[in-house]
């Protein structure tokens, strides 16, 4: 029973994707509503590019802002040298002051390696601690085997330590279970915590991000928090997505995020570039680029580091070699100190100094002054990573005594090449990542691989039975040492690391691990050949699932192809259970019109299970849905679903019955069989009360809302939409909330409640910017109220969705075909008939197109024909549009009004009048006020064309009614149209 409930919950996402269209790539929509709101509020204009936020901060006039309490407290010294950076530090302190006041801030520090990014953050951290804030550090590492989300795991661990169990549960709330998926310490403190529900990838990641953001925001009310994120150029994609998510929601918190990255290592295609582009649209964001030191600042640093004022000649020599890079300057000064060159008479006389040409060269020269034991220890530690453990070094040098390893590390610590981590006995880190890199790069390829092998074996022995929980670290070292140890364990740990990353919703990292495992085994990523063995099959299926979570909908056949190779292996060895699992995994995750490749897998899996089993019922339910949507075969789809219903009822399994009813409702909706869809939805709603799962109830109610709106039962739809929204807000999951918001938006828009509709639309697009439905409805709404600029913005987003979608009978193609002629008719301009015509051709030429999609295409062609006065072309679509009588077409216009417009263009005025009368009744009875106003105007046009006395009187009445509604609702284009007609009537 629980298994079936989990599968149905998966359909929530799948069906939502089906109705939403394809995923991703519409970053243009992000924050549109917020920008407009800020303009209306006369608040700060959103910066449209990173360059726009790099200007120096404006110091406010004392009359505009009370004096800061924080500035009265002097900064506390960290004990380390700090020179220059007064303006940048002032910016950071100002941002901290804002965060303390409840105006969260994100500040990014960019600059070359060694420019002082970490040092200025340390200075801020010292100041923040002294003024009552808590600083939480998160670091990113290059190729160190750190798991996904590592900087956030560090931040969360540090914060979790501050609370006992009851406090932690209070601050985390229902999000505790989601956070525990990547922060095990949460479950240690809360051992009775239930496992989170199984969700589709996009929902699961949203839930994790929302839970972590909520926890940090909640606890920042107890004490302001500074989150210091270092080396973001090495951050994994999932960590950057979390940063983006938090940054968009930080404004009303007591949080400050300060991040540092090397700008020279961030090309446009780097994930961090995308994150920065997104964050730059937020008024809470600021970017500071750290520049090299001037000669005066270099002199100050030399004096502070070496303890003596330098000669001008020495300053010029060091400045010339280092070009003012603070770390380079510091390392050169330390080298000269060690060589006795800083205070020598030769230096004072300006004698030639041998200054190395790079930080790496400085590091190598400094190592020459250390013992051989210290050098060997540091070389091995550098291969481990920026941070390393004393215990691991002991294992790497079994012949050395503990005292000898301690002495070696002490020697390196004294010359500040490494440092012991505070509050972490036995843990060390290199004082700068450049030092670690220089050491690691000094090893030959063979020596580095051998060191990785030594580390891998030492870690395996060290972790013992817990080794699988360190799969990412193990995968890194075994993969790097496969030339020494062979590919076997490398592939094993890459598989475990991939599964761990996938479970933690780090799908990009999971994909990298699965593909690394395939590479190790010599298995190509693409192709048709089955997996050669069970491990390869698991890696291919992992690749397929990770691709499904990260690729656009139109790219999903790539994911299916990966999993099909695993499926074929399981088929060959007779593993029916895994065949079913593979089929259902993609059956839940994919929902699109056009061939996905899922149907053959489901059909074959069905042959391997008992015909009357619950597994057969689940597969039949999925198969029926895909036959209806991909093959466009309504009868075959419903016959298949009927068999699934029979099995569910025979077994007495209500969850399986709900699954089948949902599939039936989907197929009925896409065949415009709205009344059957309502029947399915209401039956499923009766059963949901026994399941008690809000996800399923939200989905079921959505299949009451859609057909209720389509058939004119707007008030019933509003009640269901309101119930959905309550459930979704309590659930706090991405796709259920998005679906509930859109249902509420739709009901409000069709009632003429524009601002309510906009608010829901803004929220919907904020969390699911890929959702093509609110893009469609927002486009038409903005044109209806006469805001053509906003309408153009959303119409371009719709076109963008079209460009990013694979050619076929999809929602994107259907919506483009319909929306362009609809808004063109409102505006009186051709807004892309060529695009609409091409889209219609794609839809109508597809043999698998559903009636819902083809109706949009035919309606669009008919409306374009009307607007160019081609009655014959419009008439060619009339018969095919008759099923739209008594419905709302694609949540855009009344089917009867459309038929009336088409009939009028054909010269069938009597038939047109009948359609308009039906539309008047439909709109009045249902409460579709904007559509009623348009129907009144269009019907008046027909009556004026007939032009007899009775018709003119009725036309006058209809125009008055239309003007009253449109004036009340602020429908400017319609108002102008009506006034023009009234003027021609002399009224």
Protein Blocks (a to p, Z undefined) as FASTA:
>chain_A
ZZmmmmmmmmmmmmmmmmnopeejilmlgoklmmmmmmmnopacddfbfklmmcccdddd
fklpccdfklmpccddehiaceejklmmmmmmmmmmmmmnopacdddddddehilpmmmm
mmmmmmmmmnopacddddddehklpaehklmmmmmmmmmmmpcfklmmmmnmmmlmmmmm
mmmklmmmmmmbccdddddfklmmmmmmmmmmmmmmmmmmmoccddddehkllpcfklmm
mmmmmmmmmmmccbdcdddddfklmcfklmklmmmmmmmmpmkbccdddddddfklmmmm
mmmmnopacdfklmmmmmmmnnopaklmmmmmmmmmmnopmmgmklmnopacdddfbfkl
mmmmmmmmpcfklmmmmmmmmmnombdcfklmmmmmmmbcfklmmmmmmmmmmnopaccd
ehighiacdfbfklmmmmmmmpcfklmmmmmmmmmmmmmmmnmmmmmmmmmmmmmmmmmm
mmmnopmlmmmmmmmmmmmmmmnopaklmmmmmmmmmmmnopafbdjbdcfbfklmmmmm
mmmmmmmmmmcfklmmmmmmmmmmmmmmmmmnopaklmmmmmmmmmmmpccedjehlmmm
mmmmmmmpcfkbmklmmmmmmmmmmmmmmnopaklmmmmmmmmmmmmmmnopaklmmmmm
mmmmmmmmmnopaklmmmmmmmmmmmmmmnopaklmmmmmmmmmmmmmmnopamlmmmmm
mmmmmmmmmnopaklmmmmmmmmmmmmmmnopaklmmmmmmmmmmmmmmlmklmmmmmmm
mmmnopaklmmmmmmmmmmmmmmpccdjdfklmmmmmmmmmmmmmnopaehlkmmmmmmm
mmmmpmkbcfklmmmmmmmmmmmmmmnopaklmmmmmmmmmmmgoiaehhlacfklmmmm
mmmmnopamlmmmmmmmmmmmmmmnopaklmmmmmmmmmmmmmmnopaklmmmmmmmmmm
mmmmmmmnopaklmmmmmmmmmmnoZZ
